[in-house]
């Protein structure tokens, strides 16, 4: 069984620190990337893997294509520590739009239901977040997810028009902060455990407020103490590395 390297022993590269031309990345490294809109997490992995020339490269927690923000990539022996990063709490800034429901729970899907939203107040949201979405709760994952059912990924079934019962999973919401509420849009900062679907939070919050809701935007700002402010766009990371290695 692979032995994970403690995170504080792995070099971390981002806007504040970059490898030098003598760095042996196969010994293990972490790269802090600010994932662009419409890039898949694997798009980022493929892009960086080619630039750092370390075949063993992977990400430590996916982001949907329509989400942006912090994506941590591990290469070489640091891939053994991916699970340690995945266990860290995550912080997101979510834009939730009330009054509509989509089949994917986010802006990528088709609107399938609509409901009134004019009755929702900031006080209602605060009350529901505190009473129903604080601490450890049960959350049903969306059909459009990479979880497996009968050996197939749920999104593969969903694309065929199939829907299966998904058992709820326990997730933990550590903290919520309403950053802005201009009906029907809510900007919400949320700190949560691994395995939490912010798309499901958007849907469930809409239901709890006697309306509908979907995730219309998402930024991951933190994974543990690692911040998106320390991260670089993939192209910027590639340009900086090229400058170092060709100097």
C-alpha positions, -999 to 999 in steps of 0.1 A, spaced: 0 0 0 13 34 -10 24 56 20 12 92 18 38 119 21 28 145 48 14 176 31 39 198 49 68 178 33 56 184 -3 68 215 -22 38 237 -32 40 258 -63 18 287 -72 20 325 -76 43 328 -45 67 300 -53 78 281 -84 103 253 -90 138 260 -103 153 243 -132 170 217 -109 138 206 -92 130 169 -94 92 170 -97 90 132 -98 99 132 -61 66 150 -56 51 184 -59 17 202 -56 6 229 -81 -21 254 -72 -41 262 -103 -70 286 -108 -92 265 -131 -107 285 -159 -144 285 -169 -154 256 -192 -122 237 -186 -127 202 -171 -105 192 -142 -89 166 -165 -83 193 -191 -61 210 -166 -43 178 -157 -35 170 -194 -23 206 -200 0 207 -170 12 171 -173 26 179 -208 44 210 -195 60 195 -164 68 162 -182 57 140 -153 33 113 -164 21 106 -129 0 137 -124 -36 140 -111 -59 164 -94 -70 163 -58 -107 170 -61 -127 178 -92 -144 210 -102 -173 210 -127 -165 227 -161 -188 256 -152 -171 261 -118 -138 281 -114 -113 285 -87 -87 264 -68 -77 231 -82 -47 213 -67 -27 191 -89 -2 165 -75 27 150 -95 52 122 -89 52 107 -54 28 134 -42 0 116 -59 1 92 -29 -11 121 -8 -42 131 -29 -66 116 -3 -51 138 24 -59 169 3 -94 156 -5 -101 152 33 -95 189 39 -125 213 42 -135 233 11 -147 269 8 -169 280 -21 -186 311 -32 -219 300 -49 -244 320 -69 -278 304 -64 -307 315 -86 -342 309 -71 -374 302 -90 -360 276 -114 -349 240 -113 -326 224 -138 -320 187 -144 -283 190 -137 -289 213 -107 -267 239 -124 -266 263 -154 -255 236 -178 -289 218 -176 -323 224 -190 -349 242 -169 -375 216 -160 -396 234 -133 -403 270 -123 -418 284 -91 -424 317 -74 -394 333 -56 -407 368 -47 -417 357 -12 -381 348 -2 -364 372 22 -328 373 35 -342 365 69 -358 334 55 -325 322 40 -306 328 72 -332 309 92 -333 279 68 -295 277 65 -292 276 103 -319 251 109 -315 227 79 -280 232 65 -257 235 94 -235 208 109 -238 172 96 -267 166 73 -279 140 48 -275 151 12 -287 133 -20 -261 136 -48 -273 148 -82 -279 123 -110 -254 143 -131 -224 132 -110 -195 108 -113 -207 85 -86 -212 50 -97 -244 28 -97 -242 -7 -110 -207 -1 -124 -218 29 -144 -214 66 -136 -246 83 -127 -242 110 -154 -240 82 -180 -274 70 -169 -288 105 -167 -278 113 -203 -299 83 -214 -329 97 -195 -326 72 -166 -329 82 -130 -321 59 -101 -325 62 -64 -294 76 -48 -289 70 -11 -282 101 9 -247 107 22 -236 125 53 -218 158 46 -209 186 70 -215 223 66 -191 242 88 -201 278 80 -224 298 58 -221 336 50 -246 355 29 -224 378 8 -253 394 -12 -290 388 -19 -305 405 -49 -336 384 -56 -338 360 -72 -300 356 -69 -281 347 -37 -243 349 -33 -234 325 -6 -200 316 9 -199 281 23 -173 261 41 -180 223 39 -166 188 41 -154 166 13 -181 150 -8 -205 180 -6 -223 189 -37 -230 226 -38 -254 219 -67 -275 198 -43 -273 225 -17 -287 250 -43 -316 226 -52 -323 217 -16 -322 253 -4 -347 263 -30 -371 235 -19 -367 245 18 -377 280 9 -409 268 -9 -394 276 -43 -369 261 -67 -332 268 -70 -302 259 -91 -265 267 -90 -258 295 -115 -221 301 -106 -194 286 -84 -159 295 -73 -138 273 -50 -117 297 -30 -100 274 -5 -90 238 2 -78 237 38 -53 266 41 -45 266 4 -61 296 -13 -71 305 -49 -51 338 -43 -20 316 -44 -30 299 -76 -21 306 -113 -41 302 -145 -28 271 -164 -14 293 -192 3 316 -167 18 286 -149 30 272 -182 46 305 -192 63 310 -159 77 274 -160 90 279 -195 108 311 -185 125 293 -156 135 262 -175 148 280 -206 167 307 -187 
